[in-house]
Amino acid sequence: MSAFRVEVRVMPRAALLDPQGLAVEHALHALGFGEVAQVRMGKHLVLEVKAATRNEALARARAMCDRLLANPVTEDYDVVVGGGAAR
Amino acid sequence: MSAFRVEVRVMPRAALLDPQGLAVEHALHALGFGEVAQVRMGKHLVLEVKAATRNEALARARAMCDRLLANPVTEDYDVVVGGGAAR
C-alpha cells in the first residue's frame, strides 16, 4: 500500500458562462490589467490517496470526481497522480 | 504582441488550516472513500494575457496574483505561461 499525491483540477465547461471568471476579469480590468481576457476560474484539489498501484489511485480519484468533486453537467476535470511513497 | 495562455494555481498555505479541504475530506469519507487524506482545496484560473514576450506575460500574471488573485497572508500561488499565439 502506498500513499499517492493526487492533483485534481475542476474547471467550468468551455461552452458555459463562468460568472466567477467574469467577475475576476472585470476586477482585473478595474485594477489596470487591461491586457487580460478569457478568465476562467475553477478549483484545484490536492489529495493523498492510499492504493496498491498508481492506476488504482487514479481510478479512485476519478470516482471521487464523479461522485462529489465535479458537477458532471457543468464542469470538466483532470486528474494527475504524482509520486507514491511506500508505506 | 501575442496572447499567452496563463495558468494560475492558488492554494492555502501548508501551515494553515484549510476548512474547505477538511469539509471535502469529511464528505469523501462519508461517501465511502476512506482511503483519502490530507485534502487541500484551492483555486485554478486560466487567463489569456496579451504581452510582447513570455517573460512579460509571466510578470504581469504575477502582479495580478499579488494585487488580487491570491491572499499574500494565507495563500501561495504558482504561475505557468503556456503557448503564445502570434497576433
Backbone of each chain as nested JSON, in Angstrom:
{
  "chains": [
    {"id": "A", "residues": [
      {"number": 1, "name": "MET", "atoms": {"N": [0.842, -1.202, 0.0], "CA": [0.0, 0.0, 0.0], "C": [0.877, 1.253, 0.0]}},
      {"number": 2, "name": "SER", "atoms": {"N": [0.611, 2.139, -0.923], "CA": [1.342, 3.407, -0.971], "C": [0.356, 4.553, -0.859]}},
      {"number": 3, "name": "ALA", "atoms": {"N": [0.88, 5.72, -0.493], "CA": [0.059, 6.933, -0.48], "C": [0.467, 7.773, -1.683]}},
      {"number": 4, "name": "PHE", "atoms": {"N": [-0.457, 7.969, -2.603], "CA": [-0.17, 8.739, -3.801], "C": [-0.71, 10.158, -3.643]}},
      {"number": 5, "name": "ARG", "atoms": {"N": [0.098, 11.117, -4.087], "CA": [-0.358, 12.502, -4.11], "C": [-1.125, 12.699, -5.425]}},
      {"number": 6, "name": "VAL", "atoms": {"N": [-2.38, 13.085, -5.311], "CA": [-3.236, 13.228, -6.488], "C": [-3.637, 14.698, -6.624]}},
      {"number": 7, "name": "GLU", "atoms": {"N": [-3.489, 15.226, -7.833], "CA": [-3.904, 16.605, -8.11], "C": [-5.134, 16.569, -9.015]}},
      {"number": 8, "name": "VAL", "atoms": {"N": [-6.156, 17.287, -8.629], "CA": [-7.403, 17.325, -9.389], "C": [-7.702, 18.771, -9.773]}},
      {"number": 9, "name": "ARG", "atoms": {"N": [-7.959, 18.992, -11.037], "CA": [-8.349, 20.322, -11.489], "C": [-9.767, 20.243, -12.02]}},
      {"number": 10, "name": "VAL", "atoms": {"N": [-10.65, 21.048, -11.498], "CA": [-12.057, 21.057, -11.907], "C": [-12.353, 22.432, -12.504]}},
      {"number": 11, "name": "MET", "atoms": {"N": [-12.75, 22.461, -13.781], "CA": [-12.997, 23.749, -14.445], "C": [-14.404, 23.783, -15.037]}},
      {"number": 12, "name": "PRO", "atoms": {"N": [-15.007, 24.975, -15.098], "CA": [-16.304, 25.09, -15.774], "C": [-16.142, 24.717, -17.252]}},
      {"number": 13, "name": "ARG", "atoms": {"N": [-17.131, 24.039, -17.802], "CA": [-17.054, 23.64, -19.215], "C": [-16.886, 24.862, -20.116]}},
      {"number": 14, "name": "ALA", "atoms": {"N": [-16.119, 24.678, -21.18], "CA": [-15.791, 25.787, -22.073], "C": [-17.039, 26.452, -22.641]}},
      {"number": 15, "name": "ALA", "atoms": {"N": [-18.078, 25.684, -22.913], "CA": [-19.268, 26.235, -23.566], "C": [-20.149, 27.036, -22.605]}},
      {"number": 16, "name": "LEU", "atoms": {"N": [-19.889, 26.909, -21.303], "CA": [-20.775, 27.537, -20.321], "C": [-20.248, 28.881, -19.854]}},
      {"number": 17, "name": "LEU", "atoms": {"N": [-21.159, 29.759, -19.511], "CA": [-20.801, 31.029, -18.888], "C": [-20.135, 30.734, -17.548]}},
      {"number": 18, "name": "ASP", "atoms": {"N": [-19.087, 31.507, -17.228], "CA": [-18.384, 31.326, -15.964], "C": [-18.445, 32.645, -15.183]}},
      {"number": 19, "name": "PRO", "atoms": {"N": [-19.477, 32.826, -14.36], "CA": [-19.659, 34.123, -13.691], "C": [-18.499, 34.494, -12.763]}},
      {"number": 20, "name": "GLN", "atoms": {"N": [-17.896, 33.494, -12.109], "CA": [-16.749, 33.785, -11.238], "C": [-15.58, 34.337, -12.053]}},
      {"number": 21, "name": "GLY", "atoms": {"N": [-15.295, 33.661, -13.176], "CA": [-14.206, 34.116, -14.034], "C": [-14.47, 35.514, -14.578]}},
      {"number": 22, "name": "LEU", "atoms": {"N": [-15.719, 35.771, -14.92], "CA": [-16.101, 37.081, -15.449], "C": [-15.902, 38.162, -14.389]}},
      {"number": 23, "name": "ALA", "atoms": {"N": [-16.277, 37.86, -13.155], "CA": [-16.104, 38.826, -12.055], "C": [-14.625, 39.134, -11.842]}},
      {"number": 24, "name": "VAL", "atoms": {"N": [-13.78, 38.086, -11.898], "CA": [-12.336, 38.298, -11.734], "C": [-11.8, 39.137, -12.891]}},
      {"number": 25, "name": "GLU", "atoms": {"N": [-12.266, 38.844, -14.107], "CA": [-11.801, 39.604, -15.277], "C": [-12.149, 41.086, -15.137]}},
      {"number": 26, "name": "HIS", "atoms": {"N": [-13.364, 41.377, -14.717], "CA": [-13.768, 42.778, -14.533], "C": [-12.932, 43.453, -13.456]}},
      {"number": 27, "name": "ALA", "atoms": {"N": [-12.686, 42.736, -12.363], "CA": [-11.882, 43.311, -11.276], "C": [-10.46, 43.591, -11.754]}},
      {"number": 28, "name": "LEU", "atoms": {"N": [-9.895, 42.676, -12.556], "CA": [-8.534, 42.895, -13.081], "C": [-8.501, 44.117, -14.001]}},
      {"number": 29, "name": "HIS", "atoms": {"N": [-9.52, 44.256, -14.84], "CA": [-9.584, 45.437, -15.716], "C": [-9.65, 46.706, -14.875]}},
      {"number": 30, "name": "ALA", "atoms": {"N": [-10.458, 46.688, -13.819], "CA": [-10.605, 47.873, -12.961], "C": [-9.292, 48.218, -12.257]}},
      {"number": 31, "name": "LEU", "atoms": {"N": [-8.445, 47.21, -12.038], "CA": [-7.147, 47.444, -11.381], "C": [-6.063, 47.859, -12.388]}},
      {"number": 32, "name": "GLY", "atoms": {"N": [-6.426, 47.962, -13.666], "CA": [-5.459, 48.405, -14.669], "C": [-4.843, 47.299, -15.494]}},
      {"number": 33, "name": "PHE", "atoms": {"N": [-5.299, 46.059, -15.303], "CA": [-4.77, 44.945, -16.093], "C": [-5.635, 44.751, -17.333]}},
      {"number": 34, "name": "GLY", "atoms": {"N": [-5.567, 45.713, -18.237], "CA": [-6.416, 45.682, -19.424], "C": [-6.028, 44.607, -20.416]}},
      {"number": 35, "name": "GLU", "atoms": {"N": [-4.846, 44.02, -20.263], "CA": [-4.353, 43.037, -21.241], "C": [-4.877, 41.631, -20.983]}},
      {"number": 36, "name": "VAL", "atoms": {"N": [-5.734, 41.471, -19.964], "CA": [-6.216, 40.134, -19.639], "C": [-7.608, 39.905, -20.238]}},
      {"number": 37, "name": "ALA", "atoms": {"N": [-7.86, 38.672, -20.676], "CA": [-9.158, 38.313, -21.255], "C": [-9.405, 36.833, -20.981]}},
      {"number": 38, "name": "GLN", "atoms": {"N": [-10.616, 36.405, -21.257], "CA": [-10.954, 34.971, -21.214], "C": [-10.604, 34.319, -19.878]}},
      {"number": 39, "name": "VAL", "atoms": {"N": [-10.942, 34.982, -18.788], "CA": [-10.621, 34.412, -17.475], "C": [-11.631, 33.312, -17.136]}},
      {"number": 40, "name": "ARG", "atoms": {"N": [-11.129, 32.16, -16.777], "CA": [-11.975, 31.049, -16.314], "C": [-11.475, 30.659, -14.929]}},
      {"number": 41, "name": "MET", "atoms": {"N": [-12.403, 30.356, -14.051], "CA": [-11.997, 30.042, -12.686], "C": [-12.609, 28.722, -12.243]}},
      {"number": 42, "name": "GLY", "atoms": {"N": [-11.774, 27.865, -11.706], "CA": [-12.236, 26.577, -11.208], "C": [-11.557, 26.238, -9.898]}},
      {"number": 43, "name": "LYS", "atoms": {"N": [-11.537, 24.96, -9.585], "CA": [-10.991, 24.505, -8.307], "C": [-9.753, 23.665, -8.543]}},
      {"number": 44, "name": "HIS", "atoms": {"N": [-8.855, 23.696, -7.567], "CA": [-7.701, 22.814, -7.597], "C": [-7.658, 22.078, -6.266]}},
      {"number": 45, "name": "LEU", "atoms": {"N": [-7.638, 20.747, -6.323], "CA": [-7.579, 19.955, -5.096], "C": [-6.328, 19.104, -5.092]}},
      {"number": 46, "name": "VAL", "atoms": {"N": [-5.737, 18.981, -3.935], "CA": [-4.616, 18.066, -3.733], "C": [-5.053, 17.066, -2.671]}},
      {"number": 47, "name": "LEU", "atoms": {"N": [-4.943, 15.784, -2.991], "CA": [-5.378, 14.727, -2.078], "C": [-4.247, 13.723, -1.901]}},
      {"number": 48, "name": "GLU", "atoms": {"N": [-4.285, 13.014, -0.787], "CA": [-3.414, 11.864, -0.621], "C": [-4.328, 10.638, -0.66]}},
      {"number": 49, "name": "VAL", "atoms": {"N": [-4.053, 9.723, -1.588], "CA": [-4.908, 8.543, -1.755], "C": [-4.065, 7.285, -1.52]}},
      {"number": 50, "name": "LYS", "atoms": {"N": [-4.496, 6.461, -0.591], "CA": [-3.798, 5.192, -0.339], "C": [-4.319, 4.152, -1.314]}},
      {"number": 51, "name": "ALA", "atoms": {"N": [-3.394, 3.491, -2.035], "CA": [-3.793, 2.487, -3.02], "C": [-2.622, 1.558, -3.264]}},
      {"number": 52, "name": "ALA", "atoms": {"N": [-2.917, 0.397, -3.857], "CA": [-1.863, -0.586, -4.126], "C": [-1.019, -0.158, -5.321]}},
      {"number": 53, "name": "THR", "atoms": {"N": [-1.668, 0.466, -6.31], "CA": [-0.946, 0.862, -7.518], "C": [-1.378, 2.269, -7.919]}},
      {"number": 54, "name": "ARG", "atoms": {"N": [-0.556, 2.841, -8.765], "CA": [-0.862, 4.179, -9.292], "C": [-2.194, 4.173, -10.051]}},
      {"number": 55, "name": "ASN", "atoms": {"N": [-2.432, 3.124, -10.834], "CA": [-3.68, 3.04, -11.596], "C": [-4.895, 2.952, -10.685]}},
      {"number": 56, "name": "GLU", "atoms": {"N": [-4.755, 2.235, -9.559], "CA": [-5.873, 2.15, -8.628], "C": [-6.143, 3.528, -8.007]}},
      {"number": 57, "name": "ALA", "atoms": {"N": [-5.067, 4.264, -7.67], "CA": [-5.23, 5.609, -7.104], "C": [-5.952, 6.514, -8.106]}},
      {"number": 58, "name": "LEU", "atoms": {"N": [-5.575, 6.399, -9.383], "CA": [-6.214, 7.21, -10.43], "C": [-7.697, 6.865, -10.544]}},
      {"number": 59, "name": "ALA", "atoms": {"N": [-8.012, 5.563, -10.532], "CA": [-9.404, 5.131, -10.674], "C": [-10.242, 5.616, -9.49]}},
      {"number": 60, "name": "ARG", "atoms": {"N": [-9.683, 5.549, -8.285], "CA": [-10.428, 6.01, -7.101], "C": [-10.623, 7.524, -7.142]}},
      {"number": 61, "name": "ALA", "atoms": {"N": [-9.592, 8.242, -7.567], "CA": [-9.715, 9.699, -7.64], "C": [-10.773, 10.098, -8.68]}},
      {"number": 62, "name": "ARG", "atoms": {"N": [-10.814, 9.365, -9.788], "CA": [-11.837, 9.652, -10.807], "C": [-13.239, 9.375, -10.248]}},
      {"number": 63, "name": "ALA", "atoms": {"N": [-13.349, 8.307, -9.465], "CA": [-14.644, 8.009, -8.848], "C": [-15.047, 9.133, -7.889]}},
      {"number": 64, "name": "MET", "atoms": {"N": [-14.077, 9.674, -7.15], "CA": [-14.38, 10.801, -6.24], "C": [-14.869, 12.016, -7.019]}},
      {"number": 65, "name": "CYS", "atoms": {"N": [-14.244, 12.264, -8.177], "CA": [-14.69, 13.386, -9.014], "C": [-16.115, 13.159, -9.484]}},
      {"number": 66, "name": "ASP", "atoms": {"N": [-16.406, 11.93, -9.932], "CA": [-17.74, 11.638, -10.462], "C": [-18.805, 11.729, -9.369]}},
      {"number": 67, "name": "ARG", "atoms": {"N": [-18.452, 11.327, -8.164], "CA": [-19.424, 11.308, -7.075], "C": [-19.601, 12.659, -6.394]}},
      {"number": 68, "name": "LEU", "atoms": {"N": [-18.492, 13.42, -6.237], "CA": [-18.568, 14.614, -5.386], "C": [-17.845, 15.843, -5.925]}},
      {"number": 69, "name": "LEU", "atoms": {"N": [-16.622, 15.657, -6.428], "CA": [-15.755, 16.831, -6.624], "C": [-16.154, 17.68, -7.821]}},
      {"number": 70, "name": "ALA", "atoms": {"N": [-16.715, 17.053, -8.859], "CA": [-17.094, 17.81, -10.053], "C": [-18.576, 17.627, -10.339]}},
      {"number": 71, "name": "ASN", "atoms": {"N": [-19.171, 18.649, -10.886], "CA": [-20.559, 18.576, -11.344], "C": [-20.54, 18.091, -12.797]}},
      {"number": 72, "name": "PRO", "atoms": {"N": [-21.063, 16.895, -13.071], "CA": [-20.913, 16.329, -14.419], "C": [-21.616, 17.139, -15.508]}},
      {"number": 73, "name": "VAL", "atoms": {"N": [-22.552, 17.969, -15.14], "CA": [-23.271, 18.762, -16.137], "C": [-22.499, 20.028, -16.509]}},
      {"number": 74, "name": "THR", "atoms": {"N": [-21.848, 20.655, -15.526], "CA": [-21.283, 21.988, -15.759], "C": [-19.756, 22.027, -15.706]}},
      {"number": 75, "name": "GLU", "atoms": {"N": [-19.122, 20.938, -15.271], "CA": [-17.672, 21.006, -15.058], "C": [-16.943, 19.833, -15.711]}},
      {"number": 76, "name": "ASP", "atoms": {"N": [-15.697, 20.088, -16.092], "CA": [-14.776, 19.05, -16.548], "C": [-13.659, 18.91, -15.526]}},
      {"number": 77, "name": "TYR", "atoms": {"N": [-13.06, 17.732, -15.463], "CA": [-11.941, 17.584, -14.53], "C": [-10.777, 16.834, -15.161]}},
      {"number": 78, "name": "ASP", "atoms": {"N": [-9.584, 17.122, -14.629], "CA": [-8.343, 16.401, -14.943], "C": [-7.804, 15.835, -13.649]}},
      {"number": 79, "name": "VAL", "atoms": {"N": [-7.244, 14.635, -13.713], "CA": [-6.625, 14.028, -12.535], "C": [-5.188, 13.661, -12.892]}},
      {"number": 80, "name": "VAL", "atoms": {"N": [-4.248, 14.065, -12.056], "CA": [-2.848, 13.686, -12.226], "C": [-2.385, 13.019, -10.946]}},
      {"number": 81, "name": "VAL", "atoms": {"N": [-1.839, 11.789, -11.084], "CA": [-1.335, 11.07, -9.912], "C": [0.176, 11.244, -9.85]}},
      {"number": 82, "name": "GLY", "atoms": {"N": [0.645, 11.791, -8.737], "CA": [2.081, 12.021, -8.579], "C": [2.751, 10.843, -7.891]}},
      {"number": 83, "name": "GLY", "atoms": {"N": [3.873, 11.122, -7.281], "CA": [4.704, 10.076, -6.694], "C": [4.021, 9.344, -5.552]}},
      {"number": 84, "name": "GLY", "atoms": {"N": [4.325, 8.069, -5.404], "CA": [3.798, 7.279, -4.295], "C": [4.916, 6.975, -3.317]}},
      {"number": 85, "name": "ALA", "atoms": {"N": [4.712, 7.325, -2.066], "CA": [5.69, 6.996, -1.029], "C": [5.284, 5.662, -0.418]}},
      {"number": 86, "name": "ALA", "atoms": {"N": [6.172, 4.691, -0.449], "CA": [5.829, 3.358, 0.069], "C": [5.476, 3.427, 1.544]}},
      {"number": 87, "name": "ARG", "atoms": {"N": [4.453, 2.717, 1.931], "CA": [4.028, 2.683, 3.339], "C": [4.074, 1.253, 3.843]}}
    ]},
    {"id": "B", "residues": [
      {"number": 1, "name": "MET", "atoms": {"N": [2.933, 41.555, -30.465], "CA": [2.039, 41.261, -29.34], "C": [1.427, 39.877, -29.519]}},
      {"number": 2, "name": "SER", "atoms": {"N": [1.547, 39.051, -28.513], "CA": [0.962, 37.716, -28.539], "C": [0.0, 37.568, -27.376]}},
      {"number": 3, "name": "ALA", "atoms": {"N": [-0.901, 36.604, -27.507], "CA": [-1.798, 36.284, -26.394], "C": [-1.312, 34.974, -25.784]}},
      {"number": 4, "name": "PHE", "atoms": {"N": [-0.888, 35.039, -24.543], "CA": [-0.385, 33.849, -23.854], "C": [-1.459, 33.269, -22.958]}},
      {"number": 5, "name": "ARG", "atoms": {"N": [-1.546, 31.964, -22.968], "CA": [-2.447, 31.274, -22.053], "C": [-1.699, 31.062, -20.738]}},
      {"number": 6, "name": "VAL", "atoms": {"N": [-2.237, 31.607, -19.67], "CA": [-1.567, 31.558, -18.372], "C": [-2.428, 30.745, -17.405]}},
      {"number": 7, "name": "GLU", "atoms": {"N": [-1.79, 29.81, -16.712], "CA": [-2.491, 29.008, -15.704], "C": [-1.986, 29.419, -14.328]}},
      {"number": 8, "name": "VAL", "atoms": {"N": [-2.906, 29.695, -13.43], "CA": [-2.562, 30.13, -12.081], "C": [-3.209, 29.172, -11.09]}},
      {"number": 9, "name": "ARG", "atoms": {"N": [-2.407, 28.675, -10.172], "CA": [-2.929, 27.815, -9.115], "C": [-2.707, 28.519, -7.786]}},
      {"number": 10, "name": "VAL", "atoms": {"N": [-3.786, 28.712, -7.051], "CA": [-3.718, 29.398, -5.756], "C": [-4.144, 28.398, -4.686]}},
      {"number": 11, "name": "MET", "atoms": {"N": [-3.232, 28.119, -3.742], "CA": [-3.552, 27.12, -2.705], "C": [-3.365, 27.718, -1.315]}},
      {"number": 12, "name": "PRO", "atoms": {"N": [-4.149, 27.244, -0.34], "CA": [-3.924, 27.687, 1.036], "C": [-2.529, 27.239, 1.491]}},
      {"number": 13, "name": "ARG", "atoms": {"N": [-1.855, 28.106, 2.254], "CA": [-0.507, 27.764, 2.735], "C": [-0.522, 26.474, 3.526]}},
      {"number": 14, "name": "ALA", "atoms": {"N": [0.566, 25.707, 3.401], "CA": [0.638, 24.385, 4.028], "C": [0.437, 24.459, 5.544]}},
      {"number": 15, "name": "ALA", "atoms": {"N": [0.924, 25.515, 6.163], "CA": [0.872, 25.59, 7.626], "C": [-0.521, 25.949, 8.141]}},
      {"number": 16, "name": "LEU", "atoms": {"N": [-1.404, 26.405, 7.263], "CA": [-2.699, 26.911, 7.712], "C": [-3.787, 25.853, 7.603]}},
      {"number": 17, "name": "LEU", "atoms": {"N": [-4.757, 25.943, 8.489], "CA": [-5.944, 25.104, 8.41], "C": [-6.683, 25.429, 7.117]}},
      {"number": 18, "name": "ASP", "atoms": {"N": [-7.208, 24.396, 6.462], "CA": [-7.958, 24.598, 5.223], "C": [-9.369, 24.051, 5.426]}},
      {"number": 19, "name": "PRO", "atoms": {"N": [-10.298, 24.863, 5.891], "CA": [-11.637, 24.36, 6.215], "C": [-12.369, 23.77, 5.017]}},
      {"number": 20, "name": "GLN", "atoms": {"N": [-12.156, 24.337, 3.828], "CA": [-12.801, 23.795, 2.618], "C": [-12.292, 22.383, 2.326]}},
      {"number": 21, "name": "GLY", "atoms": {"N": [-10.981, 22.214, 2.407], "CA": [-10.395, 20.894, 2.173], "C": [-10.873, 19.878, 3.195]}},
      {"number": 22, "name": "LEU", "atoms": {"N": [-10.981, 20.337, 4.441], "CA": [-11.435, 19.46, 5.52], "C": [-12.883, 19.014, 5.274]}},
      {"number": 23, "name": "ALA", "atoms": {"N": [-13.713, 19.94, 4.829], "CA": [-15.116, 19.613, 4.551], "C": [-15.212, 18.582, 3.426]}},
      {"number": 24, "name": "VAL", "atoms": {"N": [-14.383, 18.769, 2.381], "CA": [-14.378, 17.813, 1.272], "C": [-13.905, 16.449, 1.755]}},
      {"number": 25, "name": "GLU", "atoms": {"N": [-12.876, 16.445, 2.595], "CA": [-12.346, 15.178, 3.115], "C": [-13.415, 14.425, 3.91]}},
      {"number": 26, "name": "HIS", "atoms": {"N": [-14.134, 15.142, 4.761], "CA": [-15.197, 14.501, 5.548], "C": [-16.297, 13.956, 4.63]}},
      {"number": 27, "name": "ALA", "atoms": {"N": [-16.654, 14.734, 3.625], "CA": [-17.697, 14.284, 2.699], "C": [-17.242, 13.036, 1.94]}},
      {"number": 28, "name": "LEU", "atoms": {"N": [-15.971, 12.998, 1.535], "CA": [-15.453, 11.814, 0.831], "C": [-15.47, 10.588, 1.74]}},
      {"number": 29, "name": "HIS", "atoms": {"N": [-15.097, 10.779, 3.003], "CA": [-15.16, 9.65, 3.941], "C": [-16.597, 9.148, 4.087]}},
      {"number": 30, "name": "ALA", "atoms": {"N": [-17.536, 10.094, 4.184], "CA": [-18.943, 9.715, 4.343], "C": [-19.466, 8.96, 3.128]}},
      {"number": 31, "name": "LEU", "atoms": {"N": [-18.872, 9.213, 1.959], "CA": [-19.289, 8.532, 0.734], "C": [-18.57, 7.192, 0.553]}},
      {"number": 32, "name": "GLY", "atoms": {"N": [-17.7, 6.83, 1.501], "CA": [-17.038, 5.535, 1.418], "C": [-15.612, 5.589, 0.902]}},
      {"number": 33, "name": "PHE", "atoms": {"N": [-15.095, 6.785, 0.671], "CA": [-13.703, 6.909, 0.205], "C": [-12.779, 7.08, 1.412]}},
      {"number": 34, "name": "GLY", "atoms": {"N": [-12.667, 6.008, 2.202], "CA": [-11.88, 6.088, 3.429], "C": [-10.387, 6.175, 3.194]}},
      {"number": 35, "name": "GLU", "atoms": {"N": [-9.942, 5.916, 1.957], "CA": [-8.505, 5.9, 1.669], "C": [-7.942, 7.29, 1.387]}},
      {"number": 36, "name": "VAL", "atoms": {"N": [-8.775, 8.321, 1.481], "CA": [-8.304, 9.669, 1.156], "C": [-7.954, 10.429, 2.441]}},
      {"number": 37, "name": "ALA", "atoms": {"N": [-6.913, 11.26, 2.345], "CA": [-6.478, 12.065, 3.487], "C": [-5.825, 13.34, 2.961]}},
      {"number": 38, "name": "GLN", "atoms": {"N": [-5.554, 14.265, 3.881], "CA": [-4.784, 15.477, 3.545], "C": [-5.356, 16.241, 2.36]}},
      {"number": 39, "name": "VAL", "atoms": {"N": [-6.667, 16.434, 2.338], "CA": [-7.272, 17.154, 1.216], "C": [-7.054, 18.659, 1.391]}},
      {"number": 40, "name": "ARG", "atoms": {"N": [-6.526, 19.283, 0.36], "CA": [-6.352, 20.741, 0.349], "C": [-7.097, 21.252, -0.877]}},
      {"number": 41, "name": "MET", "atoms": {"N": [-7.772, 22.37, -0.721], "CA": [-8.564, 22.883, -1.833], "C": [-8.211, 24.336, -2.101]}},
      {"number": 42, "name": "GLY", "atoms": {"N": [-7.945, 24.622, -3.359], "CA": [-7.634, 25.99, -3.761], "C": [-8.332, 26.337, -5.06]}},
      {"number": 43, "name": "LYS", "atoms": {"N": [-7.785, 27.334, -5.743], "CA": [-8.401, 27.825, -6.976], "C": [-7.488, 27.569, -8.159]}},
      {"number": 44, "name": "HIS", "atoms": {"N": [-8.095, 27.364, -9.303], "CA": [-7.335, 27.265, -10.546], "C": [-7.912, 28.275, -11.527]}},
      {"number": 45, "name": "LEU", "atoms": {"N": [-7.063, 29.155, -12.037], "CA": [-7.517, 30.151, -13.003], "C": [-6.774, 29.968, -14.313]}},
      {"number": 46, "name": "VAL", "atoms": {"N": [-7.496, 30.161, -15.4], "CA": [-6.89, 30.183, -16.727], "C": [-7.179, 31.557, -17.309]}},
      {"number": 47, "name": "LEU", "atoms": {"N": [-6.123, 32.245, -17.752], "CA": [-6.272, 33.598, -18.285], "C": [-5.599, 33.667, -19.657]}},
      {"number": 48, "name": "GLU", "atoms": {"N": [-6.028, 34.614, -20.461], "CA": [-5.302, 34.954, -21.679], "C": [-4.694, 36.329, -21.44]}},
      {"number": 49, "name": "VAL", "atoms": {"N": [-3.367, 36.418, -21.558], "CA": [-2.672, 37.685, -21.288], "C": [-1.947, 38.123, -22.551]}},
      {"number": 50, "name": "LYS", "atoms": {"N": [-2.242, 39.32, -23.016], "CA": [-1.538, 39.88, -24.18], "C": [-0.241, 40.515, -23.705]}},
      {"number": 51, "name": "ALA", "atoms": {"N": [0.88, 40.118, -24.328], "CA": [2.181, 40.653, -23.94], "C": [3.14, 40.482, -25.099]}},
      {"number": 52, "name": "ALA", "atoms": {"N": [4.258, 41.228, -25.038], "CA": [5.25, 41.143, -26.108], "C": [6.057, 39.862, -25.991]}},
      {"number": 53, "name": "THR", "atoms": {"N": [6.348, 39.447, -24.779], "CA": [7.166, 38.254, -24.57], "C": [6.536, 37.387, -23.487]}},
      {"number": 54, "name": "ARG", "atoms": {"N": [6.999, 36.15, -23.444], "CA": [6.541, 35.207, -22.436], "C": [6.886, 35.718, -21.026]}},
      {"number": 55, "name": "ASN", "atoms": {"N": [8.09, 36.282, -20.884], "CA": [8.502, 36.798, -19.574], "C": [7.63, 37.951, -19.116]}},
      {"number": 56, "name": "GLU", "atoms": {"N": [7.226, 38.799, -20.063], "CA": [6.352, 39.914, -19.694], "C": [4.991, 39.379, -19.246]}},
      {"number": 57, "name": "ALA", "atoms": {"N": [4.47, 38.366, -19.956], "CA": [3.187, 37.765, -19.561], "C": [3.279, 37.174, -18.156]}},
      {"number": 58, "name": "LEU", "atoms": {"N": [4.407, 36.52, -17.865], "CA": [4.616, 35.942, -16.532], "C": [4.647, 37.032, -15.465]}},
      {"number": 59, "name": "ALA", "atoms": {"N": [5.38, 38.11, -15.746], "CA": [5.491, 39.201, -14.765], "C": [4.125, 39.838, -14.504]}},
      {"number": 60, "name": "ARG", "atoms": {"N": [3.354, 40.036, -15.571], "CA": [2.029, 40.65, -15.399], "C": [1.107, 39.714, -14.613]}},
      {"number": 61, "name": "ALA", "atoms": {"N": [1.164, 38.419, -14.908], "CA": [0.312, 37.464, -14.199], "C": [0.69, 37.426, -12.713]}},
      {"number": 62, "name": "ARG", "atoms": {"N": [1.992, 37.502, -12.421], "CA": [2.421, 37.529, -11.019], "C": [1.915, 38.791, -10.322]}},
      {"number": 63, "name": "ALA", "atoms": {"N": [1.924, 39.907, -11.051], "CA": [1.399, 41.152, -10.472], "C": [-0.096, 41.009, -10.18]}},
      {"number": 64, "name": "MET", "atoms": {"N": [-0.832, 40.334, -11.078], "CA": [-2.274, 40.111, -10.85], "C": [-2.492, 39.265, -9.594]}},
      {"number": 65, "name": "CYS", "atoms": {"N": [-1.634, 38.26, -9.397], "CA": [-1.745, 37.423, -8.195], "C": [-1.497, 38.265, -6.951]}},
      {"number": 66, "name": "ASP", "atoms": {"N": [-0.452, 39.099, -6.995], "CA": [-0.106, 39.903, -5.822], "C": [-1.196, 40.926, -5.498]}},
      {"number": 67, "name": "ARG", "atoms": {"N": [-1.839, 41.456, -6.539], "CA": [-2.834, 42.502, -6.33], "C": [-4.214, 41.946, -5.992]}},
      {"number": 68, "name": "LEU", "atoms": {"N": [-4.598, 40.835, -6.61], "CA": [-5.992, 40.388, -6.5], "C": [-6.192, 38.887, -6.306]}},
      {"number": 69, "name": "LEU", "atoms": {"N": [-5.469, 38.077, -7.084], "CA": [-5.881, 36.674, -7.184], "C": [-5.551, 35.847, -5.945]}},
      {"number": 70, "name": "ALA", "atoms": {"N": [-4.458, 36.194, -5.262], "CA": [-4.067, 35.425, -4.081], "C": [-4.004, 36.338, -2.864]}},
      {"number": 71, "name": "ASN", "atoms": {"N": [-4.301, 35.777, -1.719], "CA": [-4.157, 36.493, -0.455], "C": [-2.74, 36.233, 0.048]}},
      {"number": 72, "name": "PRO", "atoms": {"N": [-1.886, 37.262, 0.115], "CA": [-0.478, 37.018, 0.428], "C": [-0.251, 36.456, 1.831]}},
      {"number": 73, "name": "VAL", "atoms": {"N": [-1.218, 36.609, 2.702], "CA": [-1.055, 36.107, 4.07], "C": [-1.397, 34.625, 4.166]}},
      {"number": 74, "name": "THR", "atoms": {"N": [-2.407, 34.204, 3.422], "CA": [-2.932, 32.849, 3.637], "C": [-2.724, 31.906, 2.449]}},
      {"number": 75, "name": "GLU", "atoms": {"N": [-2.293, 32.429, 1.305], "CA": [-2.242, 31.584, 0.113], "C": [-0.894, 31.676, -0.607]}},
      {"number": 76, "name": "ASP", "atoms": {"N": [-0.535, 30.594, -1.274], "CA": [0.62, 30.572, -2.181], "C": [0.105, 30.4, -3.605]}},
      {"number": 77, "name": "TYR", "atoms": {"N": [0.882, 30.864, -4.567], "CA": [0.445, 30.66, -5.947], "C": [1.593, 30.204, -6.844]}},
      {"number": 78, "name": "ASP", "atoms": {"N": [1.217, 29.493, -7.907], "CA": [2.126, 29.113, -8.992], "C": [1.569, 29.694, -10.274]}},
      {"number": 79, "name": "VAL", "atoms": {"N": [2.45, 30.147, -11.156], "CA": [2.019, 30.651, -12.456], "C": [2.767, 29.889, -13.542]}},
      {"number": 80, "name": "VAL", "atoms": {"N": [2.043, 29.385, -14.528], "CA": [2.665, 28.724, -15.678], "C": [2.161, 29.42, -16.941]}},
      {"number": 81, "name": "VAL", "atoms": {"N": [3.106, 29.86, -17.787], "CA": [2.725, 30.519, -19.037], "C": [2.842, 29.506, -20.162]}},
      {"number": 82, "name": "GLY", "atoms": {"N": [1.731, 29.304, -20.861], "CA": [1.71, 28.337, -21.96], "C": [2.035, 29.007, -23.277]}},
      {"number": 83, "name": "GLY", "atoms": {"N": [1.597, 28.384, -24.343], "CA": [1.946, 28.848, -25.681], "C": [1.377, 30.212, -26.014]}},
      {"number": 84, "name": "GLY", "atoms": {"N": [2.099, 30.968, -26.828], "CA": [1.627, 32.267, -27.301], "C": [1.266, 32.17, -28.76]}},
      {"number": 85, "name": "ALA", "atoms": {"N": [0.048, 32.571, -29.097], "CA": [-0.367, 32.606, -30.497], "C": [-0.074, 34.002, -31.023]}},
      {"number": 86, "name": "ALA", "atoms": {"N": [0.721, 34.101, -32.077], "CA": [1.091, 35.424, -32.602], "C": [-0.16, 36.181, -33.026]}},
      {"number": 87, "name": "ARG", "atoms": {"N": [-0.195, 37.457, -32.721], "CA": [-1.322, 38.302, -33.087], "C": [-0.834, 39.435, -33.969]}}
    ]}
  ]
}
